[in-house]
Amino acid sequence: MPIQDEGGITMRSVLCRELERLSLPADEDIIEKFEEYYSLLIEWNEKFNLTAITDRNEVYLKHFIDSIYGEKYIEKGSIVVDIGAGAGFPSIPLCIVREDIKIDMYDSLLKRVGFLREVAEKLELDNVTATHMRIEDAALKNRNRYDVAVARAVAPLPTLVEYALPLLKVGGTLVAYKGSNYKEEISAAKNALKLLNGEVIAAEEVVLPSSDITHSFVIIKKCRDTDKKYPRGKNKPRLEPL
């Protein structure tokens, strides 16, 4: 059962309730930014595929609310990198509710970057940038730059940590948005974590409101410098995970 009926309460109202519960801004301007984001997502989705989820309630629940749940792992004033930003989840929702953080989004598809830039402009988000670049190249340019990396629906954990850890400062954290099989992914990533000097410091399941959908967060700390030979080129992190 995906989304449960709450007696006609809309997911927009649920979003507002969740923002208040999390002590995040929930004024009309914030909610309208989410509404405009939804409109732009649907408009651009007709031109090229951004998301298979287009129903308003499902977008609010599975994209917007799910994205903001990761904000509690991001300290105030953090410089954040979004690995494979796609349609802007989780970065755009995070930037809407957290003006204190700055997020650099990277994506390898120019059309998606064009969409992200229009969203940032229309929503007047000064704390987010979108760059057309493969994440392996970003790691060469901005090595050890970021306090936090976020990633949602990008890659299995062994691949993801090879993308993320070179970008992080020592002591920085990867916030990986995962599904219900996160324990298996953590187990599969043991070798990668050892080679890249990362450590799982937390793993938490969350149930999305008004649903029985369970997602999870895996938090990984960069304990020491990562060897400069990582990330490997030629798409090896995906084709030959550590």
Backbone bond lengths (Angstrom), bond angles and torsions (degrees), N, CA, C in turn:
res aa  C-N    CA-C-N  psi(-1)  N-CA   C-N-CA  omega(-1)  CA-C   N-CA-C  phi
1 M - - - 1.474 - - 1.529 108.53 -
2 P 1.339 117.96 114.38 1.459 119.74 -175.36 1.523 114.28 -73.50
3 I 1.323 118.33 -69.59 1.463 121.91 -176.03 1.522 109.27 -119.25
4 Q 1.311 116.44 125.91 1.454 121.16 -177.48 1.523 110.74 -87.24
5 D 1.308 115.50 149.48 1.456 121.51 178.68 1.525 109.99 -76.63
6 E 1.333 116.44 128.89 1.467 120.62 176.66 1.532 110.51 -113.12
7 G 1.330 114.68 40.46 1.463 118.85 176.89 1.517 112.84 67.86
8 G 1.322 117.19 39.15 1.461 121.20 176.34 1.521 114.57 88.89
9 I 1.321 117.96 -0.70 1.464 120.38 177.77 1.524 109.22 -69.60
10 T 1.319 117.43 127.89 1.459 121.10 -177.06 1.524 110.75 -81.40
11 M 1.327 115.02 159.68 1.451 119.93 177.01 1.528 111.46 -66.67
12 R 1.324 116.14 -24.51 1.472 119.02 173.60 1.531 109.21 -61.46
13 S 1.328 116.66 -42.86 1.465 120.93 177.77 1.519 111.05 -66.78
14 V 1.328 115.88 -38.36 1.468 119.85 178.00 1.520 110.26 -64.31
15 L 1.338 116.67 -40.62 1.468 120.52 176.62 1.521 110.46 -58.74
16 C 1.324 116.88 -46.66 1.459 121.23 179.15 1.525 110.55 -60.05
17 R 1.313 117.04 -42.66 1.464 121.91 179.73 1.526 110.88 -63.83
18 E 1.335 116.65 -42.32 1.461 120.71 -179.13 1.530 110.95 -67.70
19 L 1.311 118.14 -38.54 1.463 121.06 176.92 1.526 110.22 -61.33
20 E 1.313 116.54 -44.42 1.469 120.06 178.45 1.521 110.96 -64.01
21 R 1.335 116.84 -40.43 1.463 120.52 179.72 1.526 111.47 -63.51
22 L 1.327 116.14 -34.02 1.455 121.40 -179.48 1.525 112.73 -88.61
23 S 1.327 116.85 6.25 1.478 123.05 -178.59 1.517 111.91 59.04
24 L 1.338 114.90 39.77 1.460 122.17 176.76 1.522 108.99 -108.98
25 P 1.335 118.17 156.21 1.470 120.27 -178.95 1.524 111.28 -61.08
26 A 1.320 115.38 133.92 1.469 120.59 -177.21 1.522 111.11 -134.84
27 D 1.351 116.82 28.27 1.464 119.65 -179.49 1.525 110.17 -73.69
28 E 1.307 116.38 172.60 1.461 121.76 -174.68 1.526 112.11 -60.63
29 D 1.320 117.14 -36.20 1.459 120.36 179.53 1.531 111.22 -62.52
30 I 1.313 117.09 -40.86 1.463 121.70 178.10 1.521 110.30 -63.87
31 I 1.319 116.77 -47.46 1.468 120.80 -177.91 1.529 110.44 -64.51
32 E 1.329 117.19 -37.62 1.463 120.27 178.70 1.529 111.62 -66.54
33 K 1.317 117.28 -31.71 1.463 119.37 176.07 1.517 111.00 -64.91
34 F 1.321 116.95 -39.24 1.460 119.37 175.62 1.526 110.65 -64.46
35 E 1.318 116.56 -38.39 1.467 119.93 -179.94 1.533 110.56 -65.93
36 E 1.325 116.13 -41.54 1.469 119.14 178.54 1.526 110.74 -67.11
37 Y 1.315 115.80 -38.14 1.464 120.27 175.93 1.525 110.03 -58.64
38 Y 1.326 116.65 -45.43 1.468 120.42 178.65 1.531 110.65 -59.42
39 S 1.332 116.81 -44.81 1.465 120.75 -178.57 1.526 111.32 -61.86
40 L 1.336 116.43 -43.03 1.463 120.39 178.70 1.526 111.06 -66.12
41 L 1.318 116.46 -38.53 1.463 120.74 178.82 1.527 110.66 -60.46
42 I 1.318 117.38 -45.97 1.468 121.47 -179.78 1.522 110.30 -67.47
43 E 1.337 117.32 -41.15 1.464 120.92 -179.84 1.532 111.23 -61.66
44 W 1.320 116.76 -47.98 1.458 120.69 -178.95 1.523 111.58 -73.02
45 N 1.296 117.24 -28.29 1.466 120.57 -178.95 1.528 111.72 -65.66
46 E 1.338 116.36 -22.48 1.459 120.56 176.58 1.522 111.64 -74.64
47 K 1.344 116.81 -20.65 1.465 121.17 -179.71 1.521 111.31 -88.80
48 F 1.322 116.71 -41.86 1.459 121.46 176.21 1.519 108.55 -156.36
49 N 1.313 115.38 159.70 1.462 120.28 -170.73 1.524 112.50 -71.93
50 L 1.324 116.77 116.53 1.459 123.20 173.79 1.524 111.02 -108.02
51 T 1.334 116.06 -38.53 1.453 120.61 -178.02 1.513 109.71 -155.00
52 A 1.316 115.41 145.57 1.462 120.02 174.66 1.530 110.92 -82.25
53 I 1.317 116.70 -14.22 1.468 122.42 -179.16 1.525 108.72 -96.04
54 T 1.319 117.32 115.51 1.465 120.91 -178.74 1.525 113.34 -125.22
55 D 1.324 118.47 -18.04 1.466 120.91 176.22 1.526 109.43 -58.46
56 R 1.320 116.22 133.62 1.462 120.46 -174.31 1.536 112.37 -55.84
57 N 1.328 117.00 -49.97 1.461 119.42 -178.82 1.525 111.83 -60.77
58 E 1.323 116.31 -40.89 1.457 119.62 -178.62 1.527 111.50 -69.18
59 V 1.328 117.78 -37.48 1.465 120.44 176.23 1.521 110.46 -63.20
60 Y 1.328 116.09 -44.89 1.465 119.33 179.89 1.527 111.40 -62.23
61 L 1.327 116.10 -40.98 1.464 119.56 -177.36 1.522 112.19 -77.76
62 K 1.334 116.69 -56.07 1.464 121.90 -169.01 1.524 113.68 -82.03
63 H 1.332 116.65 -20.36 1.459 119.95 178.17 1.531 112.23 -108.74
64 F 1.328 117.20 -56.91 1.468 120.24 -173.40 1.528 111.89 -71.05
65 I 1.331 116.96 -56.61 1.464 120.32 -176.24 1.522 110.61 -66.24
66 D 1.321 117.02 -43.71 1.458 120.60 178.01 1.527 110.87 -57.39
67 S 1.329 116.90 -41.27 1.473 120.76 -179.03 1.518 112.17 -63.50
68 I 1.334 117.06 -44.45 1.466 118.85 -174.72 1.529 112.40 -71.25
69 Y 1.331 117.84 -19.56 1.458 119.44 179.72 1.524 112.59 -62.31
70 G 1.318 117.38 -21.69 1.459 119.74 179.64 1.509 114.51 -79.88
71 E 1.337 117.72 -6.61 1.461 119.30 -172.77 1.529 112.86 -67.37
72 K 1.306 117.26 -23.78 1.471 118.85 -177.01 1.521 112.41 -69.15
73 Y 1.323 117.12 -15.62 1.466 120.87 179.05 1.535 111.92 -91.46
74 I 1.324 117.01 1.60 1.461 121.58 -176.49 1.521 109.37 -110.44
75 E 1.321 116.74 115.18 1.457 120.77 -178.62 1.527 111.48 -70.40
76 K 1.318 114.90 156.34 1.466 121.14 -179.02 1.518 111.00 -57.53
77 G 1.328 115.69 135.68 1.459 121.90 176.09 1.513 115.19 77.74
78 S 1.333 117.68 11.30 1.463 120.84 -176.34 1.528 112.15 -68.61
79 I 1.328 114.89 147.42 1.459 122.31 168.94 1.520 106.27 -98.30
80 V 1.328 116.17 122.56 1.464 122.36 -167.34 1.525 110.08 -120.64
81 V 1.317 116.65 145.76 1.461 122.23 172.28 1.523 108.56 -118.09
82 D 1.327 115.63 133.78 1.460 121.53 174.76 1.520 107.73 -102.63
83 I 1.311 116.01 119.30 1.460 122.36 -175.63 1.521 109.36 -90.48
84 G 1.326 116.75 109.35 1.454 120.35 -178.50 1.505 111.32 70.93
85 A 1.325 116.19 68.51 1.470 121.63 -167.58 1.519 113.74 -66.65
86 G 1.326 118.51 -25.16 1.460 120.40 179.16 1.513 112.76 58.01
87 A 1.318 116.53 -123.66 1.463 121.90 179.86 1.524 112.49 -88.27
88 G 1.341 116.51 9.51 1.460 119.77 175.16 1.508 115.48 102.72
89 F 1.319 116.46 13.00 1.467 120.18 178.36 1.518 109.35 -104.62
90 P 1.318 119.02 125.56 1.473 127.52 11.07 1.529 115.48 -95.65
91 S 1.336 118.86 0.29 1.476 120.96 -166.41 1.519 115.00 -60.22
92 I 1.342 117.24 -48.57 1.470 119.07 -175.36 1.532 110.98 -63.38
93 P 1.340 120.15 -49.84 1.467 118.28 175.88 1.527 113.13 -57.79
94 L 1.339 117.11 -39.44 1.466 119.52 178.80 1.527 111.11 -62.64
95 C 1.320 117.03 -42.83 1.472 120.07 -179.20 1.524 112.10 -69.11
96 I 1.327 117.28 -30.73 1.462 120.01 177.68 1.522 110.67 -63.49
97 V 1.332 117.05 -40.89 1.473 120.43 -173.38 1.524 113.43 -98.21
98 R 1.342 117.43 -9.92 1.468 120.78 -178.03 1.529 109.70 -130.37
99 E 1.333 116.38 85.52 1.461 120.42 -179.47 1.525 112.27 -70.03
100 D 1.337 117.03 -13.81 1.458 120.15 -176.25 1.525 113.00 -80.36
101 I 1.337 117.60 -15.03 1.468 119.67 -178.89 1.520 110.66 -103.02
102 K 1.334 115.29 158.89 1.462 121.28 175.60 1.519 107.81 -122.50
103 I 1.341 115.96 132.83 1.459 119.82 -177.50 1.524 110.75 -123.47
104 D 1.319 115.70 130.23 1.461 122.66 170.78 1.523 107.71 -101.29
105 M 1.331 115.96 120.93 1.457 121.47 178.69 1.525 109.34 -100.99
106 Y 1.318 116.14 135.65 1.465 121.26 176.01 1.520 108.66 -121.99
107 D 1.334 115.42 137.30 1.455 120.29 174.15 1.524 109.14 -148.84
108 S 1.325 115.59 146.61 1.464 120.68 -175.54 1.521 113.36 -86.39
109 L 1.346 117.77 -7.51 1.460 121.45 -179.05 1.524 110.23 -106.52
110 L 1.322 116.19 119.70 1.465 121.51 -174.12 1.529 112.03 -62.27
111 K 1.322 118.06 -37.11 1.463 120.28 -179.85 1.526 110.98 -61.80
112 R 1.321 116.27 -41.08 1.469 119.12 178.55 1.520 110.52 -65.00
113 V 1.321 116.65 -39.32 1.466 120.14 178.59 1.526 109.70 -63.16
114 G 1.330 117.36 -39.55 1.465 120.71 176.35 1.513 111.43 -60.02
115 F 1.306 117.08 -42.39 1.468 121.34 176.57 1.521 111.02 -62.16
116 L 1.315 117.12 -47.30 1.466 121.19 -177.93 1.528 111.19 -61.66
117 R 1.317 116.44 -39.51 1.467 119.57 179.01 1.519 111.55 -66.65
118 E 1.321 117.14 -37.98 1.464 118.91 177.60 1.523 110.91 -67.02
119 V 1.326 116.96 -40.71 1.466 120.09 177.65 1.523 110.36 -60.08
120 A 1.330 116.72 -46.83 1.470 120.15 -179.68 1.521 111.08 -60.70
121 E 1.342 116.45 -39.51 1.471 120.23 -179.71 1.526 111.31 -69.61
122 K 1.329 116.75 -47.74 1.467 120.49 -176.80 1.528 111.66 -66.45
123 L 1.330 116.72 -34.51 1.469 120.61 -179.16 1.530 112.15 -88.63
124 E 1.336 116.13 -1.57 1.468 122.75 179.66 1.525 111.35 55.55
125 L 1.338 114.51 49.50 1.465 121.11 178.42 1.518 108.85 -95.78
126 D 1.319 116.09 105.59 1.463 120.89 -178.64 1.525 112.26 -86.26
127 N 1.316 116.96 -4.66 1.462 120.47 -173.58 1.521 113.04 -106.22
128 V 1.336 117.21 20.95 1.466 120.10 179.40 1.526 109.76 -143.50
129 T 1.328 116.07 141.23 1.463 121.93 175.39 1.525 108.63 -129.01
130 A 1.334 115.88 152.93 1.460 121.62 177.83 1.516 109.06 -123.71
131 T 1.323 116.85 128.18 1.455 122.37 -176.63 1.523 110.27 -126.69
132 H 1.331 114.76 134.50 1.463 120.47 177.02 1.520 108.53 -84.10
133 M 1.332 115.76 100.13 1.463 120.17 -176.51 1.526 109.55 -165.15
134 R 1.315 116.21 140.54 1.467 119.60 172.22 1.521 109.05 -67.53
135 I 1.318 116.00 145.51 1.459 119.05 -174.17 1.525 111.54 -66.23
136 E 1.337 117.57 -29.30 1.464 119.81 176.65 1.528 110.93 -62.49
137 D 1.336 116.20 -38.90 1.472 120.38 178.31 1.521 111.02 -71.56
138 A 1.330 116.28 -36.05 1.463 119.69 177.04 1.520 110.54 -61.87
139 A 1.336 116.50 -35.77 1.467 120.42 -179.76 1.520 111.33 -66.97
140 L 1.318 117.66 -30.61 1.460 121.08 176.89 1.528 110.63 -72.61
141 K 1.329 115.87 -37.03 1.467 120.62 -176.25 1.523 112.52 -81.22
142 N 1.314 117.32 -35.70 1.475 121.57 -172.14 1.527 112.28 -124.65
143 R 1.298 116.05 40.44 1.455 120.96 -178.90 1.543 111.02 -60.83
144 N 1.324 116.10 137.39 1.473 122.03 176.91 1.527 113.74 60.37
145 R 1.325 117.70 27.77 1.466 121.16 -174.96 1.527 113.39 -93.01
146 Y 1.322 118.44 -31.78 1.463 120.54 -163.45 1.526 113.29 -103.28
147 D 1.342 114.00 148.92 1.464 121.19 174.73 1.526 111.05 -80.40
148 V 1.325 115.29 -36.15 1.466 121.32 -174.97 1.527 108.97 -140.80
149 A 1.326 115.51 141.93 1.465 121.88 168.26 1.519 107.88 -116.06
150 V 1.329 116.55 138.28 1.460 120.56 174.53 1.517 108.24 -120.37
151 A 1.320 115.93 147.77 1.464 120.47 179.32 1.517 108.80 -153.35
152 R 1.321 114.43 133.99 1.467 120.44 -177.25 1.526 108.02 -138.24
153 A 1.323 115.69 122.39 1.468 121.81 177.48 1.531 111.71 55.13
154 V 1.339 115.32 46.27 1.466 120.46 -177.67 1.519 111.80 -106.17
155 A 1.325 116.58 -54.51 1.462 120.67 -173.28 1.515 109.24 -165.56
156 P 1.339 117.74 160.89 1.466 120.41 172.18 1.520 110.55 -59.29
157 L 1.318 116.51 155.46 1.462 122.16 -172.68 1.533 114.33 -56.37
158 P 1.350 120.93 -40.92 1.469 118.73 179.02 1.530 113.02 -58.38
159 T 1.322 116.34 -37.86 1.472 121.11 177.09 1.512 110.51 -73.37
160 L 1.321 115.54 -42.26 1.462 120.65 -175.30 1.520 112.68 -61.74
161 V 1.321 117.67 -41.42 1.463 118.99 -177.96 1.534 111.10 -68.26
162 E 1.325 117.37 -29.16 1.468 118.76 177.11 1.523 110.67 -70.92
163 Y 1.327 117.51 -33.29 1.465 120.43 174.21 1.529 111.37 -69.20
164 A 1.328 116.68 -42.62 1.460 121.19 -166.41 1.521 114.69 -84.71
165 L 1.331 118.02 -47.36 1.463 119.85 -169.08 1.530 113.79 -61.14
166 P 1.344 120.49 -37.50 1.464 118.16 176.76 1.534 113.68 -61.48
167 L 1.319 117.48 -25.60 1.466 121.52 -179.96 1.525 112.90 -79.74
168 L 1.329 116.60 -20.41 1.462 120.75 -173.66 1.521 112.74 -87.63
169 K 1.335 114.78 148.83 1.456 120.55 167.51 1.523 108.88 -67.67
170 V 1.316 117.02 156.45 1.464 119.34 170.72 1.528 108.10 -60.76
171 G 1.315 116.61 128.99 1.459 121.47 -174.37 1.518 113.08 94.36
172 G 1.341 116.45 -11.08 1.457 120.32 177.42 1.515 111.76 -72.89
173 T 1.333 116.77 166.94 1.460 120.93 -174.84 1.521 112.56 -129.43
174 L 1.309 114.31 145.33 1.459 122.59 169.82 1.516 108.31 -98.11
175 V 1.331 116.62 126.06 1.453 122.68 174.29 1.527 106.75 -104.91
176 A 1.323 115.36 101.74 1.460 120.69 -176.52 1.526 109.59 -99.51
177 Y 1.336 116.14 118.59 1.462 122.17 175.39 1.528 107.40 -81.10
178 K 1.309 116.60 119.53 1.457 120.62 -174.88 1.526 111.61 -131.40
179 G 1.331 115.04 172.43 1.451 120.73 179.18 1.514 111.69 -95.01
180 S 1.311 115.27 -154.98 1.465 119.83 -175.67 1.526 113.23 -77.75
181 N 1.347 117.39 -12.31 1.477 120.64 -178.29 1.527 112.41 -95.80
182 Y 1.324 116.94 27.96 1.460 120.64 -173.55 1.533 112.85 -63.22
183 K 1.327 117.26 -30.57 1.464 119.38 -179.52 1.519 110.96 -65.07
184 E 1.324 116.48 -39.56 1.462 120.35 177.46 1.527 110.98 -65.23
185 E 1.350 116.01 -38.95 1.464 119.64 179.26 1.525 111.31 -66.35
186 I 1.322 117.00 -39.76 1.467 120.30 177.90 1.530 109.76 -61.82
187 S 1.316 116.31 -43.54 1.453 120.15 178.85 1.527 111.39 -61.73
188 A 1.321 116.73 -41.85 1.461 121.52 -179.40 1.529 112.15 -68.29
189 A 1.334 117.03 -22.02 1.468 121.63 -176.15 1.520 113.70 -92.66
190 K 1.322 118.64 2.30 1.467 121.02 -174.86 1.527 112.83 -56.22
191 N 1.307 117.09 -44.29 1.466 119.92 -178.67 1.523 110.99 -68.13
192 A 1.324 116.62 -43.07 1.459 120.44 178.64 1.521 111.32 -60.71
193 L 1.326 116.43 -42.59 1.464 120.46 179.74 1.527 110.81 -63.17
194 K 1.315 116.99 -39.86 1.459 120.75 178.88 1.522 111.31 -64.51
195 L 1.332 117.17 -45.01 1.467 121.40 -177.94 1.532 112.13 -70.02
196 L 1.323 117.00 -31.58 1.461 121.77 -173.93 1.527 113.02 -98.42
197 N 1.328 116.78 -1.52 1.469 122.88 178.99 1.523 112.98 66.30
198 G 1.326 114.08 46.62 1.455 120.29 175.29 1.509 111.64 -116.80
199 E 1.325 115.77 158.76 1.454 121.08 -178.98 1.524 110.21 -143.94
200 V 1.322 116.76 132.19 1.465 120.76 174.75 1.521 108.79 -72.30
201 I 1.326 116.06 119.99 1.466 119.54 -178.54 1.521 112.45 -108.36
202 A 1.333 116.90 -12.62 1.468 119.75 177.65 1.522 109.29 -162.95
203 A 1.306 115.10 150.58 1.460 122.00 172.54 1.519 107.11 -147.49
204 E 1.316 116.56 126.58 1.467 120.23 -172.22 1.512 110.71 -139.07
205 E 1.323 116.10 133.96 1.459 121.61 173.70 1.526 109.82 -91.19
206 V 1.323 115.77 143.86 1.466 121.00 175.20 1.529 108.42 -133.08
207 V 1.325 115.72 143.90 1.463 121.10 175.04 1.517 107.47 -105.58
208 L 1.330 116.80 123.65 1.455 120.11 -179.65 1.525 109.62 -66.74
209 P 1.329 118.28 141.69 1.471 121.23 -174.56 1.526 111.81 -63.75
210 S 1.322 115.17 150.74 1.466 122.56 177.99 1.523 112.11 59.11
211 S 1.328 116.51 28.85 1.465 120.67 -178.19 1.519 109.24 -155.49
212 D 1.331 114.87 175.39 1.458 119.31 171.27 1.529 110.07 -114.60
213 I 1.334 115.88 26.23 1.465 122.06 -178.31 1.524 109.38 -83.76
214 T 1.317 116.18 121.80 1.460 121.19 179.87 1.529 110.04 -106.20
215 H 1.307 116.68 122.73 1.455 123.46 173.22 1.527 107.90 -116.81
216 S 1.309 116.27 176.41 1.460 118.68 -178.63 1.519 110.86 -146.92
217 F 1.322 114.80 161.93 1.463 122.67 173.90 1.518 108.40 -123.20
218 V 1.319 115.36 131.54 1.455 121.57 172.77 1.520 107.10 -114.22
219 I 1.322 117.08 122.32 1.463 122.30 -176.77 1.528 108.57 -108.94
220 I 1.319 115.11 122.77 1.465 121.38 -176.10 1.517 109.50 -121.76
221 K 1.318 116.13 129.48 1.464 122.35 179.66 1.522 110.59 -99.67
222 K 1.333 115.87 137.28 1.463 120.77 172.38 1.527 107.66 -85.01
223 C 1.335 115.93 111.31 1.471 120.98 -172.11 1.527 112.90 -85.94
224 R 1.319 116.23 -34.54 1.477 122.05 -179.00 1.510 108.34 -145.48
225 D 1.339 116.38 170.78 1.454 120.14 178.32 1.525 111.28 -55.51
226 T 1.321 114.92 144.20 1.463 121.59 174.50 1.524 108.69 -92.54
227 D 1.326 116.52 136.45 1.463 121.74 179.20 1.529 110.25 -52.89
228 K 1.333 116.62 137.67 1.462 121.72 -174.59 1.521 113.64 -66.93
229 K 1.322 117.90 -10.63 1.468 118.84 177.10 1.533 112.56 -76.72
230 Y 1.351 115.89 -5.76 1.463 121.07 176.07 1.521 109.78 -109.78
231 P 1.339 118.70 144.74 1.453 126.12 -0.77 1.526 112.01 -76.56
232 R 1.299 115.94 148.95 1.459 120.72 178.15 1.526 110.94 -73.34
233 G 1.306 117.00 151.44 1.461 122.02 178.94 1.512 112.38 -85.86
234 K 1.342 114.87 -170.89 1.468 123.44 176.11 1.526 112.62 57.04
235 N 1.344 115.49 32.60 1.463 122.73 176.50 1.525 113.29 61.23
236 K 1.342 117.20 22.02 1.463 120.28 -178.98 1.521 114.42 -63.70
237 P 1.357 119.23 -34.23 1.474 117.32 177.01 1.530 113.67 -54.34
238 R 1.342 116.70 -33.80 1.471 120.44 178.11 1.532 111.88 -85.62
239 L 1.348 115.73 -44.05 1.463 120.02 -173.67 1.519 112.73 -77.23
240 E 1.348 116.08 -33.88 1.459 120.98 -177.61 1.537 109.20 -134.48
241 P 1.337 117.72 68.50 1.487 119.62 -178.05 1.505 112.25 -58.99
242 L 1.324 115.18 146.11 1.467 121.35 -176.80 1.538 111.40 -63.28
